[in-house]
Amino acid sequence: MQFLGWTGGSKDSTGAKSGGLDRVTTLRGIAALMVAVGHSLLVFSVDNLPTLRTVPFAEVPGVESLVTKALLVLFNGNSAVTLFFVISGFVLGLSLDRGKGGFISNYMGFVLRRVFRIYPALIVSLLLVGALMPWIVSLDESVLGSEWFNSLYRTPFEIADLWNNVLLVSTDMNPISWTLRIELVAALFLPLLHVFTRKTGPWYDVVMLVGLVWISSEYTRADSLKWIVAFYFGIILPRWGGWIECLARTSPMGGSASILVAIATFLTATPFWGINLRDTTGIVYEAASASVVIACFVYGKELQWCHWIDLRWLRLVGRVSYSFYLIHLVVLYCLARAIIQIPGTWVAGIPPLVLNVLLAGLSISAAIVLARYLFLWVETPFMLLGKQISLRLVRLGSLARLCRSEDDWYRHAKNTPST
């Protein structure tokens, strides 16, 4: 591939360096861990602040809350969500590249695979919440808990609530599932955007980005549509990734400094600049910086200090990241309730930051174990089933096209006079 003077070497068919696509899996795992740690740091109230996430650095009252605030920048769950969406656009775009049928059959097969990918594990997580409901639902607020923690699971759930959560009309049984509604809405548009970017030149990507930014800013009530632009940043990465990495590597700062600047930019949109994640500016800001981070790791050359991204346990978390993402909050809430119910003043005497860090370690470890089984027993079988059904759709579509071409040939031969 050659684009704007950039040429790469030693790449696979996607343009990524050897092992680069494995790093996308690792980045997905890192994003899941960022969300998990970010949630954990918000469980117990620090310095008696009802919520620390929205407090500016200048108004943080104590050392413990300042350290917590700094950790919330490093484990910025808002940025991690944007990274998830950009990675989804990148990976799903490559999946659509492998489509062998016509547009309609490929479109239907793609949407079907997304449904089989998202819903089985989601339903299992909701059933788990329903089974734990008698124990986790609390009508009383905890004096140790933060405002965010005390807002979770305050009312009992009924069958109608389960159905609404399955349809993603409501997300109160598993609050993080609001992102899945966006994933499903995006699945309806991604094949169309994929065809556009693969059939047109690079500068049309810029035109489409401008159009999507306008849609995101104009239709503010359609929350899911606002995020399509983040997915599109991922779709166009195979075309622009090598050029972005080359630009970062040859900049006056150098490759390592450019990666660090991109990561810092990616993490600091919400806490330092006051950009609202739900606004178009925040989405574009984080999606663009996330694209630079992905491009540097996937398309860039090996850097010694970046070897941590190839750690096996991080890649394992990346493989099971969806299941982990679904069940961690439930595990975290159960463990936090168990700690709060310990009698005596022992818990109250421990600094909240220490409790939150301890809770993060315990909940993440337990959630990884559970996620591995959920991945093996639920995700994998249903993903395979979705692929098999989508392949049959493609074959049926190919067969239908073949029959139509044979009918056209027969009619043409019948109407053509013999010589």
N, C-alpha and C positions, 0 to 999 in steps of 0.2 A: 504494500500500500504506500502511495506517495500522496501527500496532501500539504499544500502551502510550503513546499520545500522540505518537508520532513519525510525521512525514510527510516524504517526500522529494520532490525535484523533479528534472526533467531526467534521467530514468533510462530504461533499456531494460526489456524485459519481465521480466528477472530481478530488478529492483530495484537493480541496480548503476548507479553513475554512468557517464557516457559514457567509454569507454576503460577502465573498471574491470576488465572481464574479461580484457583484454590484460595487465593488471598481475598477474593470477593466473599467466599464462605466465611473466612476469618473475620472480615469486617462486619458481616452480618452478626456474628457471635459477639463482637465487641459492642455493637449497637444494642443488642439484647442485654448485655451486662450493664451498659450505661443506664438503661431504663431501670433495671433491677436495683442497682446501687442507688440511683436517684430516688426511687420510691422508698428504699430502706432508710435513707437519711432524713426522710420527712415524717417518720412514724412518731417518734417521741419529741415533744416540744422542747426546743433549745432556748435557754435564757427567757423562758416564759413567753416566747413569741408564738402567737396562734398559728402563723404561717410564715416561713422564712423565705420561701421561693420568690415571693414578689417584693421582698424588702430590698431596697437599693443598698449597695455596699456602704455608702456614706452614712446610712442610718442603722447599721448593725451595731447592737449595744455592747457586746462582750467578745472576749477572745474565743470562747467555745462556739458562739454563733458565727464568728468571722471564719473560723476554720471550716465549719460546716458549709458556709456559703461558698468558700473556695472549692470544697469538694463537689458541691453542686454544679460548679462551672465545669470541673473536670469530667463529671459524670452527668452531663447535661442531657436529660431525657428528651427534651424538646428537639435538640439537634439530632439525637439518635433516631427519632421518628422520621425526620426528613431523610436521613441517611438510608433508612429502610426503604422508603419510597423510591429514591434514586436507584438503589441497588435492584429493586423490583423491576423498574423500567429497563435497566441494563440487562439483567438476566432474562426477563421475559422477551425482550427484543431479540436476543440471541436465539431463544427458543422458537420464536416466530420465523427466524431466518431458516430454520430447518424444516419448515412446512413444505409438504410435497403435493398437496392437493390444490384445488381452486380456492378462491378467496372465501366463498361461503362456507365450504366444508372446513377450511382451516379456521375460520372465525368461530364457527360453532364448536369445533373441537377444542379450541383455545379456551373459550368461556367455560366449557364443560370441565376441562382439566382444572381450571381455577376453582370451580365449585367443589370438585372432589378434593382439591388441595386444602381449601380453607375450612369447609363445613364439618367434616368428621371430627377433627381435633377440637374445634369450637364446641360442638355438641357435647363431647365428653367432658370438657371443662365446665360447661354449664350444668351438666348432671352432677358433677363433683360438688359444685357450689350448692345445688339443691339437696344433695345428701348431707352436707355439712351444715345446712341452714339452721337446725335447732341449736347448734353450738356457736356458730359465728355471728348470727344476728344479735345485735346488742341495742337495746333501747336506751341505755344509759351511756353518757359520754365519760371517757376516761380523763381524769385530771392530768395524767401524764402524757396523753396523746395530743397530737397536733390537730388543728382544725381540719386538715385534709383527712387524717386517719379517722377522726370521729364522724366524718361524713359518709364513711363506707358502711354498707350493710346495716342500715338503721331500721328497715322495715322488713317483715317477713315476705317471702315470695310465694306466689300462687302459680297454678298451671298457666294461666294467661300471661303471667310475667315471663315464664320460661319460653313460651311461644314467641312473645315479642322480642326476647333476646336472641332467639334463634334467627328470626327475620332481621335482626339488627335494627329494629325500630327503637328499641331501648337497649342500653348497655349497662344497666345498674347491677346485673348479676356478675358481670366481668367488665369493669370499667374500661380496661385497655382495648376492648373489642371495637371501640369507635374507629380505630384504624382499619379494621377489616371491612367495614362498610365502604371506606374510601377505596380499598383494594378491589372490591367487587365492582364498584362504579367505574374505576379505572380500567378494569378488564373489558368493559364494553367499548371503550374508546381506543385502547392500545393497538389492536390490529389495524385500525384506520390510520392512526398516527405512524405506525410502523411502515405501512405501504407508502405513505406520503414521503417519509424520510429516505426510504430505500430506493424510491423511484425518481427522486429529485436530487439536485445538487446541494452542496453544503450551505450555500447562502440562503437557500429556502428554509433551512433549519432555523436560521436567525429570524426570518419572517414569521415562521410558525411560533417561535418562542415569544415574539412580540405579541402575536395574536392571543396566545394562551395567557400571557400576563394580563392583557386587556380583559379577557374573559374572567380571569381570577379576581381582578379588581372590580369589575362591573357587576358580576353576579355574586355578591357577598352573602346572599341568603342561602345559596346552594353550596354548603360547606364542602361537600365532597368534590365538586367541580374545581374548587380553588386549588386543589392539590395536583391536578392533572399535569401542571407545568413541571412539578418535581419529577414525575415519571418520565416526562419527555426529555429532561436533562439526562436521564439514564439511557433512554432509547438512542440518543445521538452520540453517546460516548464511544462506540466502536469507530465512528468516523472522526471524532474530534479528540479522542483520548491521547493518541500518539502525539498530536500537535501540542496539546496542553502540557504533556509531560516534557516534551522537547523545549517548550518555552520556559517552563519552570527550571529545567536543568541548565539551560544556557543563560539564565538571568544573572545579573551581577551578584545576587545573593548566593547562587549555587544551588544544587539540587537539594541538599539536606536542609538548608535554611528555608528554601521555598516550601518544602513539605511541612516544616514546623509552622511557618506563617499561615499556610492553608488550614492546618489543624486548629491553630489559635483562632483564626477568623471563623471557622466552622463552629467552634465552641462558644464564642463570646457574643453572638448576635443578641440573644435575649438578656443575659445578665448585665452586660456592660453598656450596650447601646440602647437598651430599652425597646428593642424591636419586638413587636407582638408576633408570636409565632403564627397566630391565626390571620394576620394581615398578609396581603400579597407581598409586601416588601420583605417580611420575615421569611416567607416561603422561598422566594427567589434568592435572597441572600444566602440562606443555608443550603439550598439545593445547588447553587453555583459553587460554593466553597466545598460542599461534599463531592461534587463532580471532580474538582481538582484533586482532592485527597484520593479518590478512587483511581483517577488516571495516573497519579504518581506511583501508587503501589502496584497497579496492574500492568501498566505499560513502561514503567521506569526500570532503570538498571538496579542491580543489587547494591544496597547500602548496608554497611556493617551494623549500624545501630538499629536497623529495621528488621533484623533477624527474628525478633520477638514475634513478628506477625506470622511466622511459620511454625509457632509452637503447636504441638499436636493437640493439647487440651483446649486451646482456643479454637482450633478447627473443629473439634468435637462439639463445642458449644455452638459453633456456627451451623453445623449439620442439624442439630436439634433445636435451633434458635426459635422456631415458630412454636413448638410445644412448650419450650421454656418460657417464652414470652406470655403464652396463654395462662400458665398455671403458677408462675412465680408470685403474682400478687395475692392469689388465694393462699399459697403456702406462707407468704410473709404475714398476712393478716392473722392466720391461725396461730403462728408462733408468737406474734406480738400479743395476742389475746391471752395466750398461755403465760407469757412473762408478766403481764399486768395482773393476772389472777394469783400470782405467788403471794402468800400471806406475809404480813409484817411490813417493816419499813426498809427491807434489804434492797428492793428494786429502786425505791425512791432515793436511796443514798448513792446510787451509781450515776455518774454524769450522763445526761441524755445522749451526747455524742458517742460515748463508749457503748451505750446500749444499742444505738442505731448501727454502729459498725459491727458489733457482735451479731446483731440480727441480720445484717447483710450477709455475713459469712455463713450463718446457719441456713438461712432461707435459700441462698443461691446454691449451696451444696445439695440440699434436699431437692430443690426444683430441678437441678441437672439430672439427678438420678431418676426422678419421676418422668422427666421429659424424654430421657433415653428410651424408656419403656413405651411411652406414648408414641414416640417416633417409630419404633419397631412394630408395635402392635396395631396402631391406628393409622398414622400418617402414611407409612410405606405401602401397606396393602391397598389403601384407597387411592393413592397416587397411581399405582400400577393399574388399578381398575379404571381410573379415569383415562389413562393413556390407551388402554385396550379399546375402550368405547370410542375414543376420539379417532383412533386408527381405523376402526370400522366405518366411522362417518366419512373419513377421507376416502376409503376404498369405495364406499357407496357413491360418493361424489364423482370419483374417477370413472366408476362403472356407468353412472348416468351420463357423463360427458361422452364416454365411448359409444353408448347406445345412440345418443343424439347425433354423433358424427357419422355412425353407420346409417342411421335413418336419412340423414342429409345426403350421404353418398348414394343410397338406394334411390331416393327421389331424383337426384341429379342424373343417375344412370338411366332411370326410367324415362325421363323427359328428353334425353339426348338421343337424336335419331342415329340409327346405325349406319355405317358407311359401307 
